[in-house]
Amino acid sequence: MIDVDRARAETPGCEHVVHLNNAGSALMPQPVLGAAVGHLELEARVGGYEAHDANAEAIDRFYGATAELIGAAPEEIAFVSSATRAWDMAFYSFRFGHGDRILTSVADYISNYLAFLQTAERTGVEVVTVPNDEHGQLSVDALRDAVDDRVKLIAVTHVPTNGGLVNPVAEVGVIAREAGIPFLLDACQSAGQLPLDVDAIGCDALSATGRKFLRGPRGTGFLYVRSELLERLDPPLIDMRAADWVAPDRYELRRDGRRFEEWEQDYAGKVGLARAIDYALEWGVEAIWERVRDLGARLRAQLGALEGVTVRDVGAERCAIVTFDVADVSADHVMETLRRRGINVSVSATSSAVIESLERDLPDLVRASPHYYNAADELDRLVEAVAETDVV
Ligand SMILES: Cc1ncc(COP(=O)(O)O)c(C=O)c1O
């Protein structure tokens, strides 16, 4: 059970705002803020390189904490500046040719699709969007049917940007393993929200961001690559962090996950993310998941009962992300009205989920995403404010 009062007391932002935009960027708890700001202050006091040396243990805890979070080994982890950069470093390491295929999900993230389209243009690889099933989630049967010798990668998003859907990724992992196809999972919106175990899921690479449900600083993220795959992946960009210059005409890539890292890093962000992950582990991700899933379900029920409000989330399993639209009111207007009343939500634009929005004829959606530190009366305030939103 989550002690909500303690969680709120440890979250300075709770005094100022009803923050229901955790899928955008969550409120940092005090220990995370302290770790990140403390490191910046140390840099200012003693120098950046010297601060790194002095705080090395807390910074390097990033690898152990991340490994614990997802059931991996610290050597399989890279620190990066965003989930997109993490995903790109893995994706652009694969070599595709004409006639190869990539299987992906309808609700895959916009930047993943942009990379698919660019790679298709460059290499002739075919990107196959596996249809959804009757629940609106990736169809496991359709995925199984689409697997053949041409498929070189399965790349799926766990929790999409525009809804409460949780894709059935463990079933995807079984298919990928049986077929011996690498499986890249975008766990950007699931990390910190629900339990992740790379062996149980059966993914070979996983990307995530720090600022969302992990409650870390912005500009942080991580990539996991399974050890068996690591040495076969040649990063699209390298620098002196990723490789050693061993002779005038030769370099050697690092053998661990840090081959995907940059030499220069935001160490305040990294130590903040390390603390954020430990903080999530201290609460227990199972307990977090239980609470956020309940808050999501409660909010869906409350909003669904309002006249003119349509809740749009699909999937057999739904998380803390709640999307809806209000008849005759634009999503931007709803967001701005709520912001004026001290309530933060965001808008999922159709332009960031083109395939799904076209298939389901969706308008821009309001996205509310509670976290475990949100109180039930904050959901009530949101619902009241939505009910009172003026038609424009
Ligand atoms: C499913 C999904 N993947 C990836 C990303 C990108 O994360 P980042 O902004 O850290 O690159 C997002 C961000 O909204 C997302 O929702």
The ligand as an ORCA input file, in Angstrom:
! r2SCAN-3c Opt
* xyz 0 1
  C       5.528      5.819    -26.139
  C       6.582      6.864    -26.134
  N       7.802      6.566    -26.608
  C       8.799      7.467    -26.625
  C       8.605      8.746    -26.178
  C       9.727      9.732    -26.276
  O      10.309     10.009    -25.058
  P      11.417     11.146    -24.980
  O      10.700     12.445    -25.122
  O      12.080     10.956    -23.646
  O      12.357     10.932    -26.104
  C       7.347      9.122    -25.672
  C       7.130     10.493    -25.172
  O       6.027     10.967    -25.034
  C       6.317      8.156    -25.652
  O       5.094      8.458    -25.213
*
